[in-house]
Amino acid sequence: MDAPSHRSPIPWPLLRLLGTRWSRTLFLSIVVGLLSGLAARALESLVDQGFPRLIGRLQTTTAESRLELRFGVLLLPMLGGLASGLIVAFLCRPTRAHGTAVLIDAFHHGGAELSLRDSALKAFAAAIVISCGGSVGKEAAIAVLCAAIGTAVSHKLGGGVRERRRFLAAGCAAGVGAIFQTPLGGALFATSVLYSEPEFEVEALMPSFIASVTSYSTFMAFGGYGHRLLSGTERLTFSHPLELIPYGVLAGLCAAVSFFFFHALRIAGSLRRRSRLPRWSTAAVAGLIGGAIALAFPQIMDARYRFIQGALEGTLGQAPLEGFALFFVFVVLAKCIATALMMGGESAGGLFGPVVFIGGVVGAATGALLQLILPGAIPEPLRAALVPVGMAGVLAASLRTPLAAIVMVTEMTGSYGLIVPLMLVSVVSYALGHRFGVYAEQVRTPEESPAHAGDSVRSWLESRQVASLLQTDWPHVTHPRATLPETLAKIPPGTQPILIVVEQGAVVGFISTAELLAVAELADGHKNIVAADIMNSGSPWLRQNDHLYTALERFRQAGVDVLPVVARDGRSFAGVLERAAMLREMRQHVASRSAAALREHAAFSTLANDVQLDDLMAMLSQRSADSVVRMRVPSEAVGLSLREADFRRRFGVYVIGIETREGTLLAPPDPQRPLAGEDVLVVMRKRQDKEPAAAIHETP
C-alpha cells in the first residue's frame, strides 16, 4: 500500500504539474498574470466609464481654464472621498499603511497576507474617487489588488509564506506592468520598491517577469495594442553633451519636489491624527479641500495624463510654453498638496499615479523656466524630452526605485533615445532625494527585512536532502499485526524509541513509546491489541529526496524526534531521520561558516573573542564567587609555559584563557604553550582575595 501523506485539496493531475519548483513557479506566474491582467482591465474600464460621466464633464486639461467657480468641481471630490471613506471604514479591515505601502508592509511584516476582498473593495473605491476628481492614483490600487491575487492563488494551491511573498511581488509586477503598459519596468518596480536602497527581491524576479508579461498581454488584448501611456515620444533623443546641463537642473528640481511632497504627506498625516473627525469622514474633508484647490487648478484632477501629453506636445494654450513657467510650478505644488491631503485622509487610491504626474509637470516646468531665463537656448525637442525624463526623476527619488524608473519611462516612450538623460536624472535625483521617500514601510536592504531572517540557514537546509542524514539501520521496527507484548519486547530497557510500523516493506504508521506504555497500563486484555490498533498513521512521512527544510517543518508539525523516510518511489521504507542528527549538522554548518567569516574578516575575531569570553564569564559567575579579570604576563613568566609558571601557587590566580597578539582567544589555554610578552591572560581569582603579587596588573 502507498505511504500515507497529508491530504491535499489540489486535484491529482494538477499536483503532478506542480511537482517541481520551476513548473509550479511557471504555472502560478501565468495564472497570477492572467487574473491580474483581467483585474487591471476591469479597473481601467471603471475609470474610463466613470471619469467622463462625472468630473470629466467639468474638468479641463488646458492651462487657460482656471479660477472658475464650478460647484461640481468643488463638491464632486468631496462626494468621492465620502464614498471611499464609508467603504474603507465600514467594509474593510484597518491597515497600518495605505496604497502601495500596504503590500510593502505585508511583505516585510505581515507574512504576505493581503485580503483579496478588501483590496478589491479599495480598488473599486479608488475608481469612484478618481472619477469624482480626487487626487489619487489608480495604479497603486491595481498594484495592491494584483498582489492580493498573487498571495491568494499561492495560498489556495498550498504555498507557504516564502512562496506567498514571491507571488505578492509577482502580482504587483503584473498590475503595474499592465496599467502602465511597461512589463519589464513593472517587474523591476515590484521587486525593488520593497527596499529603500537599490536592492532587488531576487527570488521574486522570475515569477514577476512571467506574471508581468502575461498580465500585459492580457490587458492589451482588450483594445490596447498600438497605444502607449504617452504618444509622440519616439522622436525624442539625446543629441548633444551640453543637454546634460538642463537635465542636471531637472534632477535637482525633482529631488526638491520630492522633499516638498514628503513633508506635505507628513503634515497631512499629522493633521488627520490630531483631528477629531470620524475615520469615514476624513477623506471627504480632504476631497472638499482638494476641490477648492481644483477651482484654481483643475488640471490636478487629471488621472489620464492628458495634461502631461499636452505639455509634451505644447498644445496647452495659445501662449508660448515659456509663458506657462510659473503656472507649471503652481500645478506641481497644488498636486502635491491635494494628493497629500487625500492620502492623509486615508482615501482609497495611492501615490504612484500622482508621482508620475508630478514628475511630468516638473519636467515641463524645467523646460519653461530655462526657456524663460535663456530664451532660445532650449529647443523644442529638448523641452519635450524633459517631460518624460522628469517623470523618471520624481519616481526615482520619491519611490526610491531608480532602475525601475529608467526602464518604465523607456518603455513609455517606446525607444532608447532618452536612455542617457534617464540614467543621469534618475540616479542623481535618487541620490539627492532618497531620504525623503514616500514609503516609510520600505526597509533598507533584504538583510534588514524580517522576511529574510535566517535566509542563509534556510538556503543551506534547502540545499541538502534527507538522504544525506538517513539512518538506514533503525532497529525499532514492527509490523501491524504484532501484539502488544511483542511490540513491548522490541523496546530496549531504559530507552524510549519511536517504533516504525512497516508492512511488506512500506511504512504504514509509527508508535511512540509513551503511547505504547500508556496503552499497556490502561488496557484490559492488552494481549489482543496489535500495533495497527494504536499506531499513528496520520503523520507526514519524508522522502529521501525531500529537503532538510521540509523535514524541519514536518518535525514541527508532528512533534516527534524521529520520522520515517520512504524511498523515492513513495512506498518502500528506507530508514529514519532523527531531529538530533539535523541539529548536529546545523551546528557544524554554523561553526564552519563562522570560521570562514573569521578567516575572511580578521576584525570579527575581536567580537568573537568578546562573545566567547562573556559566555565563559557568565558560566563561571553562576558557579562560583570568583571574579574574572585580564592581566599582562609577568616578566618572570615570559617564555615559560603555564605549567612551568605555576600561576596558582606564585600569583594566586587561575589562568582560564589567553588572548594572543593576533587577537585570538585560547580558552581553555594550552598548558604547554610558551607565554609571550604580548599575551594577555584571562584569570580568575577569589573576590575576597587581596591584590595578587605586585607583578600582576589588570588591563583595561
Sequence and secondary structure as in RCSB ss.txt:
>XXXX:A:sequence
MDAPSHRSPIPWPLLRLLGTRWSRTLFLSIVVGLLSGLAARALESLVDQGFPRLIGRLQTTTAESRLELRFGVLL
LPMLGGLASGLIVAFLCRPTRAHGTAVLIDAFHHGGAELSLRDSALKAFAAAIVISCGGSVGKEAAIAVLCAAIG
TAVSHKLGGGVRERRRFLAAGCAAGVGAIFQTPLGGALFATSVLYSEPEFEVEALMPSFIASVTSYSTFMAFGGY
GHRLLSGTERLTFSHPLELIPYGVLAGLCAAVSFFFFHALRIAGSLRRRSRLPRWSTAAVAGLIGGAIALAFPQI
MDARYRFIQGALEGTLGQAPLEGFALFFVFVVLAKCIATALMMGGESAGGLFGPVVFIGGVVGAATGALLQLILP
GAIPEPLRAALVPVGMAGVLAASLRTPLAAIVMVTEMTGSYGLIVPLMLVSVVSYALGHRFGVYAEQVRTPEESP
AHAGDSVRSWLESRQVASLLQTDWPHVTHPRATLPETLAKIPPGTQPILIVVEQGAVVGFISTAELLAVAELADG
HKNIVAADIMNSGSPWLRQNDHLYTALERFRQAGVDVLPVVARDGRSFAGVLERAAMLREMRQHVASRSAAALRE
HAAFSTLANDVQLDDLMAMLSQRSADSVVRMRVPSEAVGLSLREADFRRRFGVYVIGIETREGTLLAPPDPQRPL
AGEDVLVVMRKRQDKEPAAAIHETP
>XXXX:A:secstr
        SS HHHHHHTSSHHHHHHHHHHHHHHHHHHHHHHHHHHHHHHHHHTGGGT   SSS  S   HHHHH
HHHHHHHHHHHHHHHHS   SS THHHHHHHHHHSTT   HHHHHHHHHHHHHHHHTT S BHHHHHHHHHHHHH
HHHHHHTT  HHHHHHHHHHHHHHHHHHHTT HHHHHHHHHHTTBSSS   GGGHHHHHHHHHHHHHHHHTTTTT
T  SS S TT     GGGHHHHHHHHHHHHHHHHHHHHHHHHHHHHHHH    GGGHHHHHHHHHHHHHHH GGG
G SSSHHHHHHHHT S SS GGGGHHHHHHHHHHHHHHHHHHHHTT SSBSHHHHHHHHHHHHHHHHHHHHHHST
TSS HHHHHHHHHHHHHHHHHHHS  HHHHHHHHHHHHTSSTTHHHHHHHHHHHHHHHGGG S TT BSSGGG G
GGTTHHHHHHHHHSBGGGG B     EE TT BHHHHHHTS TT   EEEEEETTEEEEEEEHHHHHHHHHH TT
GGG BHHHH B  S  EETTSBHHHHHHHHHHHT SEEEEE TTSSBEEEEEEHHHHHHHHHHHHHHHHHHHHHH
 TTHHHHHHHHHHHHHHHHHHHH SEEEEEEE  GGGTT BHHHHTHHHHHS EEEEEE TTS EESS  TTSB 
 TT EEEEEEETTS    TT  B  
